[in-house]
Amino acid sequence: MDYVKLINCMRCGMCLPACPTYKETFLETASPRGRVALVRKVQEGELDQSEQLLEYLSLCLDCQACASACPCGVNAGELVAEFTCERKESRGLGFMEDLILRKLVPHPDRLETSMVPMRIYQKTGLQNLVRKLGILKMFPKQLERMEGLLPDLPDKPLRQEIQVITPAVGQERGTVGFFLGCVMSLIFSDASRATIKLLSSLGYKVITPKSQVCCGAPNMLGGDMAGLKEAAQTNIDIFASYDVDFIVTDCGGCGAELKKYGHHLDGYKSAEIFSGKVRDISQVLALHADQLRAKLKPLPLKVTYHDPCHIAHCQGIRKEPRDLLKLVPALEYRELEAADACCGSAGTYNIERPEMSDLILKRKLDTIQATGAKILVTSNPGCLLQLKKGLADHLPDVKIMHLTEILDLSMNGQS
């Protein structure tokens, strides 16, 4: 860990109003500057890595809102993640961690096979029966919560359905590689299908390598830096075999991680080149706003937008999604208060820290309700899962959509 990053914190407190956990607890140990101070004391040998210390640090969502607020650019979330990785390197992965992060996540075929039981569970009507009878209340709370977050699954993962090459519609303006995120392929395939369609309609030939693997974000979340670097090198090598102008993703979490490959594999020119080509879908679509506007048809809906942390704070992308929504004729855009505040998903945080996650989610739902919007738009699968469940439970009249889904809806002339 870079010690300089730790001592850069001036303890000015600018991060406090931005931190979701501090806003709920008002505890210094639940604040970004508090976490930085704890990690610094460990690095200086003044604190042991006790269970209480790890409990304090694990409360961090790694939303990186603190980094956006910090005048010195200190990123408490990244520092906590790096600390976790260093600790895990010395202790090694546990059995379940190794099974998930090394044996399952890096293998698309295995991931897809692992979802087959869930698909059967839904398609046979067993899910409805289980929920109606309340059977899940007999099992651990984490399992009940995970099942509750599960939306309707597509018939097949998108990776199995799409072609490696999707030709451009009309005159070809360039070639892009599409990074198909694991969760996007397995759960939100309609959104990624819309992404490819939008890119193709704008004149891009879209290449989606079937051999690409997970971006490595779960490895980073689990403290498995070696696994992350393996995933990074695999994806870099795969996309290097294609001549593409951009590498496009419609998953905020993937985009944030892909753009860090150059940092994770410091000194590797190929990693820097790869990261330099990565673009969120909103960035590419915004380049062709006039051409896109001409394709869009009226969509008389009241819409608001939630900034995913991985897009707003990690990638600094805020203007493009809003500008794209405002291109849609007849669409009434309503700005969301604290739109870039975390929704409480944060990877597996909503499973591991349900109480805090629900408090943070409630704040978000209250602001959504205040807009009077009937459609909530966002662009990260974690946010989609968390907010879809929250809306279904508390604001059933409000629907959630990925940015590309609503643009595709407008392009098709559907309302």
GICORTA-V376840 format. One line per field, one symbol per residue. ss: DSSP state (a for helix, b for strand, c for the rest). phi: phi as a letter, one per 20 degrees, with the letter a starting at -180 (. if undefined). psi: psi as a letter, one per 30 degrees, with the letter a starting at -180 (. if undefined). A space follows every 50 residues. Layout:
ss->???
phi->???
psi->???
//
This chain:
ss->ccaaaaaccccccccaaacaaaaaaccaaacaaaaaaaaaaaaccccccc aaaaaaaaccccccaaaaaccccccaaaaaaaaaaaaaaaacccaaaaaa aaaacccaaaaaaacaaaaaaaaccaaaaaaaacaaaaccaaaaaaaaac cccccccaaaacccbbcccccccbbbbbbccaaaaaccaaaaaaaaaaaa accbbbbcccccccccaaaaacccaaaaaaaaaaaaaaaacccccbbbbc caaaaaaaccaaaaccccaaaaaaaaabbbaaaaaaccaaaaaaaccccc cbbbbcccaaaaccccccaaaaaaaccccccbbcccccccccccccccaa aacaaaaaaaaaaaaaaaaaacccbbbbccaaaaaaaaaaaaaaccccbb bbaaaaaaaaacccc
phi->.fffffeffelfnffgfeeffffedldffddgfffffffffffeneceef fffffgffffelfmffffeffdmfdfffffffffffffffenffgfffff fdedgfcgffgfffeggfffgefenfffffffemfffedggfffffffef efeffbffgedeefddffemffdrccedeefgffffcdffffffgfffff fenefdddffefdgfogffffemdffffffffffffffffedecfcddcd dgffgffffegfffdgnefffffgffefcfgffffffcgfffgfeedgcf cecccdffgfefefdmdcfgfffffffffmfdecfeflfefgenflmdgf eecfffgfffffgffffffffmfdcddbbbffffffffffffeccfeddd bfgffffffffemdc
psi->kjeeeeffkfhfgffeffkeeefffgkefgleeeeeeeeeeeefgfklil eeeeeeeffkfhfgfeeefkffgkjeeeeeeeeeeeeeefflkleeeeee fefdegjeeeeeeffeeeeeeeffgeeeeeeefgeffflkeeeeeeeffj lkklelkeefellekjlkkbkkfakkkkjjleeeeeeheeeeeeeeeeee fggkkkkjkffllkffeeeeeggieeeeeeeeeeeeeefffkjkeljkkg jeeeeeeeffeeeehkfjeeeeeeeffkkkeeeeeffheeeeeffklkji kjklkkjkefeeeefgjeeeeeeeeffkkfkjkkkkkhfgkkfgdhcgef efieeeeeeeeeeeeeeeeffglfkkklhkeeeeeeeeeeeeefiffklk llefeeeeeeefhk.
//
